[in-house]
Amino acid sequence: ALPEAASELIANLSSSSSSSSILTAYDAALASAPVLTKSITSWAGFTIADVVAQALTNALDLDANANDDGRSGSGSGSVRFDPSRTLRNGLFGLAFYGPVSGAWYACLDANVMTEDPNGATAVAAKTFLDQALWAPALVTSLFAWDLACSGEPLFPGDAAGDAAGDAGKTKTGDETRGKGLPAKLRRDLIDTLYVNWSFWPAFHVLNFSFVPPGERILYVNVVQVIYNVFLCVKAADRGTRDAAEGREGGA
């Protein structure tokens, strides 16, 4: 049963004191319940990554506000934390990322140059396939998950058309063009992938070269925390540049 397997995993990990014994306990949990172990790992990874991202964003925002207040002579700024966002991301890791990404990595390991799985050519091929196929699918799935959890229709044009028909009215595309998954993908998919491609390939070279197949999900979730720090710093740098350009433009 799932509750018993989850309890066994947590008990094994909590009773392990060193990193080697923790990995041994983790490998034992993988052997007994691989999908559940990867799902729980991803729930923990996505939850921790979101908490770190929100904490770092708040710290950077407070620092930026303090600098602005010093120039303006006023005092402002508040810490914001969105627990619902953390919950959504954790559930995405549990329900989708853990099982689906586990199956994806298993597919790569089973089908790409199995005669020399850690060779340079195999590692390059797996990294390319991961970034060309899995990265767009993952980003699209995360966008869809966020929209669904926010109560927004994924394809609002159809819903709007049905509602309009019931009311005897005509809807134009302008009313729904900026909403839903297609609009989100048009706005953000390419930019998100560019950021993804500037970070993950190097870590996946290490992943496919040195990480045992069963521990790939654990490795990726640890790196996910670093990635969120990277995103926050990148966003802060962009915000600083935009603010500087705004001051120069207004001068």
Disulfide bonds with the S-S distance in Angstrom:
none
